[in-house]
Amino acid sequence: MTGELATPLRERAMETLQESTVMLKVACNLIEQGNRKEAERLKNLARAKREVSVMLMAQAKALENGARDEFTGTVAENQYRRN
């Protein structure tokens, strides 16, 4: 059962990571064109997406391991716990 729950998380993590990669490529192109401000904005968004991807992978791993830790909740629940 936990493996079935982990698969969609891994898929979302990979999609998010791919989006991040595309954003970084676009940011590089913008730098070459001299648009550093927009490149910086995209780079920051890409970094945030990469962090989400890592978190989703950690949640999937926790589910596969049957662990009941902070990664088993939703993103909003985890954010609430940290504050």
Z-matrix of the N, CA and C atoms (Angstrom, degrees):
N
C 1 1.442
C 2 1.525 1 111.47
N 3 1.331 2 117.05 1 -45.21
C 4 1.464 3 119.03 2 -178.34
C 5 1.515 4 111.62 3 -66.31
N 6 1.328 5 117.15 4 -32.34
C 7 1.460 6 120.05 5 176.70
C 8 1.508 7 112.01 6 -63.57
N 9 1.332 8 115.71 7 -37.01
C 10 1.466 9 120.29 8 178.17
C 11 1.521 10 110.78 9 -66.42
N 12 1.313 11 117.68 10 -34.28
C 13 1.456 12 121.59 11 178.75
C 14 1.526 13 111.48 12 -74.57
N 15 1.314 14 116.45 13 -30.56
C 16 1.460 15 120.76 14 -177.42
C 17 1.528 16 112.32 15 -73.94
N 18 1.319 17 117.82 16 -31.29
C 19 1.464 18 120.97 17 -176.34
C 20 1.528 19 112.93 18 -59.47
N 21 1.330 20 119.88 19 -48.44
C 22 1.473 21 118.45 20 177.95
C 23 1.536 22 113.01 21 -62.23
N 24 1.327 23 116.33 22 -33.56
C 25 1.461 24 119.26 23 177.38
C 26 1.519 25 110.89 24 -65.12
N 27 1.322 26 115.84 25 -43.02
C 28 1.470 27 119.62 26 178.32
C 29 1.528 28 111.12 27 -64.11
N 30 1.333 29 116.71 28 -39.71
C 31 1.462 30 120.25 29 178.47
C 32 1.526 31 110.74 30 -63.41
N 33 1.328 32 116.68 31 -43.92
C 34 1.466 33 120.17 32 177.84
C 35 1.521 34 110.97 33 -64.19
N 36 1.322 35 116.56 34 -37.70
C 37 1.465 36 120.53 35 178.53
C 38 1.521 37 110.69 36 -62.66
N 39 1.328 38 116.41 37 -43.31
C 40 1.466 39 119.77 38 179.92
C 41 1.519 40 111.59 39 -67.36
N 42 1.328 41 117.37 40 -40.24
C 43 1.467 42 120.61 41 177.67
C 44 1.527 43 110.45 42 -62.07
N 45 1.316 44 115.95 43 -42.82
C 46 1.461 45 120.87 44 -179.99
C 47 1.518 46 110.61 45 -65.43
N 48 1.313 47 117.03 46 -39.86
C 49 1.464 48 120.92 47 178.54
C 50 1.528 49 110.76 48 -65.72
N 51 1.329 50 117.21 49 -39.37
C 52 1.459 51 120.40 50 177.12
C 53 1.526 52 111.30 51 -64.49
N 54 1.328 53 116.81 52 -41.06
C 55 1.460 54 120.38 53 176.30
C 56 1.524 55 110.48 54 -60.35
N 57 1.307 56 116.18 55 -42.17
C 58 1.456 57 121.30 56 179.22
C 59 1.527 58 110.90 57 -61.41
N 60 1.319 59 116.11 58 -42.15
C 61 1.455 60 120.76 59 179.75
C 62 1.525 61 111.36 60 -63.05
N 63 1.319 62 116.76 61 -43.42
C 64 1.464 63 120.79 62 177.90
C 65 1.528 64 110.00 63 -62.26
N 66 1.313 65 116.12 64 -43.14
C 67 1.462 66 119.93 65 179.59
C 68 1.529 67 111.28 66 -61.01
N 69 1.322 68 116.88 67 -39.70
C 70 1.463 69 120.07 68 178.66
C 71 1.523 70 111.42 69 -66.97
N 72 1.328 71 117.20 70 -37.70
C 73 1.467 72 120.14 71 176.91
C 74 1.521 73 110.77 72 -63.26
N 75 1.330 74 116.05 73 -43.05
C 76 1.465 75 120.52 74 178.00
C 77 1.532 76 109.44 75 -63.69
N 78 1.318 77 117.21 76 -41.09
C 79 1.463 78 120.84 77 178.80
C 80 1.529 79 110.86 78 -60.40
N 81 1.313 80 117.10 79 -40.47
C 82 1.472 81 120.69 80 177.36
C 83 1.525 82 111.00 81 -62.52
N 84 1.322 83 115.45 82 -42.39
C 85 1.465 84 119.43 83 177.93
C 86 1.524 85 110.72 84 -62.59
N 87 1.313 86 116.73 85 -40.45
C 88 1.462 87 120.68 86 179.30
C 89 1.522 88 111.55 87 -64.41
N 90 1.315 89 116.72 88 -37.77
C 91 1.465 90 120.45 89 177.67
C 92 1.526 91 109.28 90 -63.08
N 93 1.333 92 116.60 91 -43.77
C 94 1.463 93 120.45 92 178.70
C 95 1.528 94 111.56 93 -61.22
N 96 1.322 95 116.78 94 -30.46
C 97 1.459 96 121.48 95 179.19
C 98 1.529 97 112.16 96 -85.85
N 99 1.320 98 116.52 97 -5.23
C 100 1.451 99 120.87 98 177.49
C 101 1.521 100 114.92 99 91.31
N 102 1.313 101 117.11 100 8.38
C 103 1.467 102 120.29 101 -179.03
C 104 1.535 103 109.12 102 -96.85
N 105 1.307 104 114.80 103 74.26
C 106 1.473 105 120.28 104 -174.86
C 107 1.525 106 112.98 105 -69.10
N 108 1.318 107 117.18 106 -34.52
C 109 1.459 108 119.93 107 -177.80
C 110 1.532 109 110.84 108 -63.03
N 111 1.329 110 117.04 109 -48.50
C 112 1.467 111 120.64 110 178.83
C 113 1.528 112 110.94 111 -67.54
N 114 1.323 113 116.67 112 -35.46
C 115 1.468 114 120.88 113 177.76
C 116 1.523 115 110.48 114 -62.31
N 117 1.320 116 116.28 115 -42.14
C 118 1.470 117 120.91 116 178.92
C 119 1.530 118 110.55 117 -63.88
N 120 1.338 119 116.44 118 -42.37
C 121 1.459 120 120.84 119 178.63
C 122 1.527 121 110.81 120 -60.54
N 123 1.335 122 116.29 121 -46.78
C 124 1.469 123 120.17 122 179.52
C 125 1.524 124 111.55 123 -65.33
N 126 1.321 125 116.64 124 -38.38
C 127 1.468 126 120.29 125 178.88
C 128 1.521 127 109.98 126 -61.13
N 129 1.319 128 117.13 127 -42.25
C 130 1.468 129 120.66 128 179.32
C 131 1.525 130 111.62 129 -65.97
N 132 1.327 131 116.84 130 -40.15
C 133 1.466 132 119.93 131 176.53
C 134 1.533 133 110.77 132 -64.64
N 135 1.318 134 115.99 133 -40.54
C 136 1.467 135 120.12 134 178.77
C 137 1.525 136 110.79 135 -63.20
N 138 1.315 137 116.55 136 -40.02
C 139 1.468 138 120.81 137 178.32
C 140 1.529 139 110.22 138 -62.10
N 141 1.334 140 115.97 139 -43.31
C 142 1.466 141 119.68 140 179.27
C 143 1.528 142 110.60 141 -63.33
N 144 1.321 143 117.32 142 -41.12
C 145 1.470 144 120.48 143 178.17
C 146 1.524 145 110.73 144 -64.25
N 147 1.324 146 116.65 145 -39.03
C 148 1.463 147 119.83 146 178.70
C 149 1.524 148 110.34 147 -63.53
N 150 1.324 149 116.99 148 -39.83
C 151 1.464 150 120.73 149 178.17
C 152 1.529 151 111.07 150 -64.29
N 153 1.324 152 116.99 151 -39.14
C 154 1.467 153 121.10 152 176.34
C 155 1.528 154 109.47 153 -62.95
N 156 1.327 155 116.47 154 -42.40
C 157 1.457 156 120.89 155 179.62
C 158 1.529 157 111.21 156 -60.00
N 159 1.316 158 116.15 157 -44.10
C 160 1.475 159 120.65 158 178.90
C 161 1.522 160 110.46 159 -62.64
N 162 1.332 161 116.18 160 -41.74
C 163 1.454 162 120.19 161 179.85
C 164 1.533 163 111.03 162 -64.95
N 165 1.334 164 117.01 163 -41.78
C 166 1.462 165 120.15 164 178.40
C 167 1.522 166 111.35 165 -63.02
N 168 1.325 167 117.00 166 -40.09
C 169 1.470 168 120.34 167 177.46
C 170 1.527 169 110.55 168 -64.44
N 171 1.329 170 116.20 169 -38.57
C 172 1.471 171 119.70 170 178.36
C 173 1.523 172 110.42 171 -65.88
N 174 1.320 173 117.12 172 -38.78
C 175 1.463 174 120.33 173 176.93
C 176 1.524 175 110.34 174 -63.35
N 177 1.329 176 116.72 175 -43.17
C 178 1.462 177 120.54 176 179.27
C 179 1.526 178 110.73 177 -62.13
N 180 1.320 179 115.83 178 -42.80
C 181 1.468 180 119.62 179 179.78
C 182 1.522 181 111.03 180 -64.02
N 183 1.335 182 115.87 181 -41.63
C 184 1.466 183 119.54 182 178.87
C 185 1.523 184 110.84 183 -62.36
N 186 1.334 185 116.56 184 -40.78
C 187 1.465 186 119.87 185 177.80
C 188 1.522 187 110.91 186 -64.10
N 189 1.314 188 116.02 187 -42.87
C 190 1.468 189 118.96 188 179.76
C 191 1.516 190 111.45 189 -64.14
N 192 1.294 191 116.70 190 -35.27
C 193 1.464 192 120.62 191 -179.94
C 194 1.523 193 111.96 192 -82.07
N 195 1.328 194 116.19 193 -4.91
C 196 1.453 195 119.97 194 -179.75
C 197 1.520 196 112.21 195 70.85
N 198 1.329 197 116.49 196 17.11
C 199 1.464 198 120.65 197 -177.24
C 200 1.520 199 110.06 198 -76.38
N 201 1.324 200 115.85 199 144.00
C 202 1.456 201 121.69 200 174.27
C 203 1.531 202 106.08 201 -112.63
N 204 1.327 203 114.23 202 84.15
C 205 1.463 204 117.53 203 177.71
C 206 1.519 205 108.65 204 -129.64
N 207 1.297 206 117.36 205 -164.15
C 208 1.455 207 120.67 206 -174.57
C 209 1.519 208 113.07 207 -63.79
N 210 1.316 209 119.21 208 -17.05
C 211 1.458 210 121.08 209 -177.71
C 212 1.527 211 112.95 210 -83.49
N 213 1.311 212 118.38 211 -6.16
C 214 1.457 213 119.28 212 -178.35
C 215 1.513 214 112.76 213 -84.26
N 216 1.332 215 118.40 214 -13.41
C 217 1.459 216 121.54 215 178.66
C 218 1.514 217 111.65 216 -85.90
N 219 1.312 218 114.85 217 179.79
C 220 1.452 219 119.82 218 176.35
C 221 1.517 220 109.34 219 -79.06
N 222 1.310 221 116.76 220 167.31
C 223 1.454 222 121.17 221 178.44
C 224 1.521 223 110.19 222 -58.56
N 225 1.328 224 117.37 223 -43.97
C 226 1.458 225 121.04 224 -179.42
C 227 1.537 226 110.69 225 -63.32
N 228 1.323 227 117.46 226 -40.38
C 229 1.457 228 120.01 227 178.96
C 230 1.527 229 110.80 228 -64.30
N 231 1.308 230 116.63 229 -42.27
C 232 1.459 231 120.34 230 179.44
C 233 1.514 232 111.54 231 -65.30
N 234 1.329 233 117.12 232 -39.10
C 235 1.455 234 120.80 233 177.27
C 236 1.518 235 110.11 234 -62.30
N 237 1.330 236 116.11 235 -41.81
C 238 1.469 237 121.52 236 179.80
C 239 1.531 238 110.16 237 -62.79
N 240 1.327 239 116.86 238 -41.26
C 241 1.466 240 120.93 239 -178.37
C 242 1.514 241 111.54 240 -64.22
N 243 1.324 242 117.63 241 -34.39
C 244 1.463 243 121.20 242 -177.44
C 245 1.520 244 112.13 243 -72.82
N 246 1.320 245 117.46 244 -26.43
C 247 1.474 246 121.27 245 -176.01
C 248 1.499 247 112.60 246 -88.72
